[in-house]
């Protein structure tokens, strides 16, 4: 006995849209002369973030570092993997508060230097509860 | 050689990175809905705060002992975890993420000096880059790394957070130090049976004969025994195994008696399951819906019911899953009961791209692009901005999270503020 193989048809339930939209280039005509010179578009992420595992963002409150270009509400890009050295701008945790200042390593110890004449430099002593949290690599301003 | 890197008190440590004022304060992290304690800092452990302690019962205890309490902040913990894992991949291409806060690595150096140094490098890099303290256990097998890690954690001063098992002498000493209940993979039942045999330490376990272990237990325990003997039998498992079922079950913040309130909750849970399905590219075939009365109220406490629905076709559409889940509530609901908890579980999962086409019942083809659009928008604008109409629009955040810290690394408007 011969059994005929069954063929199943799946009904097409898609409703017609009237026109078919092609979202890829139409495969004829000349290839773009730029194809061989394709590069990735400029990316701010790539430019500002050198080490993504160690990078954090924070916002500035106040103007103690205005001389270094850090204004109220600016966005800081902080890289924790950079070693804190003399003259770097660092986010520090000092006695219960986050603060951003320039690091000064002098013969008499470590100083946190504001960049605003209205503020006094702070000397860090063993009395302080002090951690250098990360180094500021970039500032992003909204105009 | 293998390494096991484990973050110390991970949730508490994540909170401390962004709130360093709590570096030496006892910390407790509460479960979803601020129900019970799910993580503790060392200081909180020392105070005798037990794991799983119900938050409402321990209010006074928290206060008296100045314990800093946090709601769980999973967006933060998840991001910090992915940073740690990605740093570990710089040390080895073979990394198995074992849980949110620990990972196994395959190390390819054999010189003993280097292993210790390598362990220190891993630990220091993670600490400096993320602020999270870890312990590193290095040993010839996975089961032994679990033990060496424990030693590193237990003796921070002597080990500096790194312990390497690289000699027979050290292996035996470590096994003798390890109680049988602390051996990786020995559950409570097994532990009972082993104690009856007078097996008290990991070392005692390895002294049993292979045949006896296999006959009395199973091949799993035999593999574990070999691993403890230093013979590699357990290897790295694939990253991100696709989950076999997904559940969203929660207690309500209040008790509900009205069916519409319950339907709204269940719609939200079902929607969350559907989202998780789409995230891992799965469809489900079976849906379980659970409903439970208030355990602290006499007439309601015994009420507990559930129903299973076999779906006509596999799906990950929120619309379909929510629809079936809310229908299920109509069969489960009884008047006069104060409901406190519900849940939705999706199971019998299949990959989205090869689900069987049913000739007679299949998903409306418009659902898929719609779901993608919803997911994209919710990813962009934060959690749950776009909801289905049967979810309550007024209640934007239903979970009780009274002690939630900021999402410092995943939401721009919640980043650190610095003076």
Interface residues (C-beta under 8 A of the other chain):
Chain A: X8 X10 X11 X13 X14 X51 X52 X53 X54 X56 X57 X58 X59 X60 X61 X62 X64 X75 X76 X80 X81 X91 X93 X96 X97 X98 X99 X100 X131 X133
Chain B: X20 X21 X83 X86 X87 X125 X128 X129 X130 X131 X357 X359 X362 X365 X408 X409 X412 X415 X416 X417 X418 X419
